[in-house]
Amino acid sequence: MPAARKRNPPKARAAGIEARIEAAEAALSAIEDELSDPAAWATPEASARSAARHEEARRAVDELYERWESVSG
């Protein structure tokens, strides 16, 4: 294990989580852009899929923020 990682693993973990948060937020934004299309809500099935995709992406962002808070103190 590198010496820098041994000295400050929470900082390294926080940086890794920050990168994942950035990617998750970009994915959420892309889904929200897609969901601005009325076709995403055109049928009950499409609405259910759209809502589920958005909820899953939002949950991923929230979970990553919780993880980041736990390591960054």
N, C-alpha and C positions, 0 to 999 in steps of 0.2 A: 504494500500500500504506500503511495507517495507520502512524503513527510507533510506536505501542505494539506493533504486530505486528513491526516491524523490530527493536525493542530486545530482545524476548523471545519469539521464535517457538517455542522448545521448550516454554515454559510454556503458551502458547496451544494448541499441538498436544496437550500432555498433557491439558489441560482438555477438549478435544474428544474425545480418546480415552476419558477418564473417563466422559463422557456416553454414549459408545457401549458401554462396558463395562457400565454400569448397565442399558442397554436389553438387551444380550445376556444378562446375568444374569437379568433379568426374563423373557425369552423361554425361557431354560433352565429356570427355575423353573416356568413355565407348562407346559412339556412334561413335566417331572417329575411335576407334579400330574396331568396327563392319563394318564401312564403308570402311575399308581397304580391305575387302573381295570383290573381283570383282563381286560376285553375287548381291551385293547391287546396282550395276550399270548395271546389265545384260539386263534390258528392260527399255523402256521409263517410264513405270509405277514405276518400282523399283527405277529408278533414281530420279523421282519426289518425291517419299516417302522419299528416303534417304536425298535429299536436304532439304526437308521440316523439317524433324526431326533434322537435323544439324542446320538449321537456328533457329528453335524454342529453341534449347538448347543454342545456342550462344546468342540469344536475352535474355534469362533468366539470363545468366551470366552477360551480359552488364547492364541489368536493376538493378541487385543486386549491382553491383559496383557503379552505379549512386546513388542508395539509400544510400549505405555505405558512399560515399563521402559527401552527404548532411547532414548526422548526425555526421560524424566525423570531419567535418569542415576542 
